[in-house]
Amino acid sequence: MFSFKPGYDDTMKRFEAFLEFEIHDRPPVNITLEKPGAPPFKTKAFPEWKDRWLDLEYRTHEQVHRMENTLFLGDSLPIAWPNMGPEIYSAWCGCGYNYGETTTWSDPCIHDWEKDYHKGRLDREHPLLKKTIEYTDMLIEESKGRFIVGFTDFHPGGDHIAALRDPQELCFDMIENVDYVKRKLAESYPEYFEVYDLFYDKLSAAGMPSTTWLPLPYKGKLYVPSNDFSCMISKATFDDIFLQGLIEECRFYDKSIYHLDGPGALQHLDSLLDIKELNAIQWVCGSGNEGFARWLPVYRKIQKGKKGSEIFLDVADLDLLFENLRPEGIWIGGISGVDSVETAEYVLKRVGQWK
């Protein structure tokens, strides 16, 4: 269906089985390599980082060039998503927005709950929302049956409230302004669901499966719930203030995979495993905490809870993987030590023999 991806139909079957905690023929494995002799992308200088972020034609050509010069091996997919930064949804809701070389960040718009509570609402005419729609349309036009176009990084829920308020201030709010936080959080979800549907309708009409910065595809509504702010609060506070919203978010999608970021967030794993509508968990250990063997207890616990896991490991860890986990509900989203097509084929053969 997408010319940049041979074997697309089998890949989709593997991911569908992963989300059902089942196996098609083997777990999905993502491996990409740069094509031999790939030409460098012709870059250009910009006066400010903002100019680069908002030059949609330049960024579209950059993404197309990357995919044209990549070998999508195993179950990796040619995905272009309109990255406007991790707090773009909060910008559409009134936060100021700043641009760096590789990321963006927002300025809070709620400084005083009583005076500013009316702020933080979705502006359907916001210029950055229009830019994101334009970027999505440009990628769809360029795709022409060659590659997949995904969603931008919305970051709704608790992280959205942290952007509106500022994470440090939100920590104080966990004690002093709980009712305001709960009300604003509950009000934010219907607006987020509306904007999700706007992009879902556009992408599905163009024949795209649902996917985003996490290259997991599904022929239906799929997204990546998260709450990076949760590493700063207790399990009791997380369950009281944020858990119900996450449950409702998972119910809104057909399939979902939770982005669990950092050791400080592991205290919430039991709560997440109890969400029956949640299909999988992406555990990200964080810089300085790497090592597949170190986190085997986490992967075992997720698998015991009948949730899928995206895992990251080295080629040398394959035997450790096979000895400690079952293939059901496993997606190898990244594997280091693969520097050739021959090594990729070796990995795929080994994973195919895993029973």
N, C-alpha and C positions, 0 to 999 in steps of 0.2 A: 504493500500500500504506500509506503514511503521509500523512495528509491535510494536514499542514503542508508537504509537499513535492510540488508538481506535477512530473510528469516523472521520478518516482523510478526507474522501470525503466531509462530511458535513462542516467540518472546512474550507476546500478550497472554498466551495461555499459561506460561510459567508465572507471570506476575498475578494473574487472576487466581491461580492455585495458591500462591503465596498468601494472598489476602484472605483466602478461605482456610488457611492453615492446612493446606493439602499439597500434593506434588503432582505436576503434569508428567514430566519425564525426569527432571532434575530441578534443584533450586535455581533461581535466576542468579546469574553472575555478570557483573558489569566490568568490562575491560575496554579501555580505549588506548590507541596508539596513534601518534602522529604519522601520517603517510610519508614514506621515504621521499626526500626531495621536495617536501612541501615549501612553497615560497613564503617569505614573511609577509605579514599584513602591512600595507603601506599606511603608516600612521601620519597624523598631522598634529601640529601644535595648536593649543587653545589658550586664550588669555586667562581663563579661570576654569577650575574644575567643573563648575556649574555649566559652562558652555559645552564641555564635552558630554556631560550627562544628558543634556537636552538636545544634542545634535543627533536626532533619531535616524537620519539617513546614514550617517557615519557609523552609528552603533549597529544598525541593521546589517550593513555591509560587513562589519567586523564579525558578527555572528555567522553570517553565511560563509565567510571565508574560513572560519574555524571548522565548520561542519564539512565543508568541501574538502578539507585537508586532514580529516580524522578518519581512522579506521574504527568503526563501531563493532567491536567483537563481542562474542557471548551475547548478553542481553542488554548491553548499553544501547542507548537510543539517541538519535539526532534531535535534540530538543533546544529550541530557542525560546527563552522566556523574557518578557519585557521588564527587566530588572530596573526599578526606579528607587532602590534602596529599601532597607528593612523596616522603615517606619512611614512608608508612603501613605498607608491608609490613615494614619494619625495626622499626616499633613493635609489630607483631604478633609479632615475634621477640625482644622483650625490651628494646628501646631506650625510654628516656623520651621523652615527646612534648611539644612546646611549640607554642603557637598565637599567631599574629600576625594582623594585619588581613586580609592577602591570602595568607599562606603559613604553613607549619608547618615545624618543624625538630626533629631528634631529638637525644637525648643518647646517647653510646656506652655500651655495656654490657660490652664486652671491654676491660679496662684492662691486663690482664696475660695473655698467651697461655696460660701454664701453669695459672694459677689459674682463669681465666675461660673456657677453651676450650669448656666444656660449655654455656655461654650462647649466645644468638643462634640458638635453635631456634624453629620455628613453634609458637605456642600456639594451638591450634584453638579454645580457649575464651576467647581474649582479648576483653575488652569492646569494643575498637575494631574487631576483625574482625566481631563481631556487629553493631556499629553500621553498618559498611559493607554488610553483607548486608541489614540493615533499610532502609538508604537506597536500595539497589538495588531492593529489593522495592517500596518506596514509589513510586519513579520508574516502574517497570513498571506498577504499578496505575494511575498517573495518565496513562500514555502513551495507552492506549485506542485504539491504531491511529493516533494523531496524530503521534508523534515516536519517535525511536530512543533507546534507553538503552544506554550503553557501559560499559566497564570503568573502574575507578579507576586511578590512576597508581601502578603497583606498584613500579617502580624496583628490579628484581632485579640479580643479577650483581655487577659490580665496585662499583657505587654502593651496593649493599646492604652489602657488606663495609666500605666506607668509612664508612657510617653506624654499623655495629656497633663499629668500631674508632676512628673519628675520622680524617678525611682526612690531617691532619698526621702522626699516628702511623703511618698506613698507608704514608706516604712512607718513613719509616724502615724499616718492615717489608719494603719492596721490596729492602732490602739485608740486614736482620738476621733476618727471620722469614718468608722466602719459603715454606718448607714448610707452616707454619701457615696462611698465606693460601691456598695452593693447596688444602689439605684442606678448609678452611672453605667456600671457594668451591664446590668440588665437592659438598659435602654440602648446600649451600643450594639447588641447582637442583631436585632431586626434590621438596623441600617447596614451592618456588615453583610448579612445574608442577602440583602437587596443588591449590593454591589457585587457580591460573588456571583449571583445569578446573572447580572448584566454581562460579566465576562464569560460565564459558563455558556450562556445562550449563544454568544458570538463565536466562541471556539467550537462548540459542538456543531453549530450550523456549518462550520468550515470543515467538518469531518475529523476534528481533533479529539483524542482521548484527553482526560483530565490529567495534568501533571504540572510541575512547577520547578523550583530550585532543587527539590529532591526528585530525582528522575525516576519516579514510580508512576506508571501509567495505569489508567482504569477507564473503561468505557461507561462512565457514569460520573456522578459527583464525587470527587475525591479531593482531600486537602490534608494539610499537616498542622493539626492543633499544636500549640506550644504555650509555655509560660516560663520564659527565662527568669522573670522576676521571682519565681517560686523558690529559687535557691537562697533567697534572703528572708524567708518566713518559715514558721514551723508547719508541721503536718496538720496540726489542729486548725491553724489559721487558713492554710490552703484549702482544707476540706470545707471549712465554714464559708469562706468568701468566694472561692474560685471554682470549686469542683463542679457545682451544678451547672455553671455556664459551659464548662468543657463537655459535660454530658449532653447538653442541648446542642452544642456545636457538632459533636459526633453523630447525634441523631439527624442533624440537618444533611450531612453527607451520606452517600451510599457506602463509602469506604473511607477509612482514615488511618493515618500513622502519626503517632505523637512524637514530637521532637523533644527528647529528654536530655537536657544540656548540662553536663558537669556533675561532679560528685556531690555538690551541695543540693542538687535536685533529686538525688536517689532516694531520699526519705519519703518521696511521694509515689514511689513505684507501686506500692500495694494499692493505693487509691486508684491509680491508673489501671491496674490489672482488674479492678472491680468494675470498670466501665464496660458493660457487655457490648455496647455499640462500637467500641474501639477495636480495630483489627490488628494493629501492629505498633511497635515502638522502635524508634531510632535512638539508640543510646550513643551519645557523643561524650567521650571521656574528658575531652579538653586537653589543651597543650600541656605537655609535661606529665601527663597521666597515661601515655600510650602503652600498648602491650596487650595483645589479645588474651594471653593466658591470665593476666591480672584480673580481667573482667569476666572470666568464665562463669563465676557464680551468678552474675547479673543475667547473662544470657540463659543460663539454666532456669533461673527463676521466671524469666519472661516466657520461656518455652513451656514450663510447667503450668503457667497461667493461661496457656492456649492462645497466646498472642504471637504474631510474627516478630522477627527481629531483623533489622538491617545490621550486618556485622562488617567490620573492617579488620583485615589481617594481612600477614605476609605469606608468600608461597611456602615458606618453611613451617607455617602453622597449620597446614592442611591436615596432617595426621592428628594433631591435637583437636582440631575441629571435628573430624570424623569419629574420634574416640569418645568425645564428651557430649555431643549434641546429636539429635536426630535431624534428618533433612527437612521434615515438615516445618513450615513456618520460618525458614531461613532464606535470607537474601544476602548474597555477598555483594555489597554495594561498592566495595573498594578492596583491591588486593595489590599490595606492593611487591616489587621484585619481578614484575612481568615487563620485560623490555623487548620482546620479540613475538611475532605471530606464533612461532614454534612453542614458546613458553605458554602463551595463551591457550593453545590447543592442548597442551599437557594438562593445564589446570582444568579445562572444561572436561577432559576425559576422566580425570580423577574425581571431579564432582559428580559426573554422570554415573560413576561406579559406587557412589555412596548410598548405602542402603540402611 
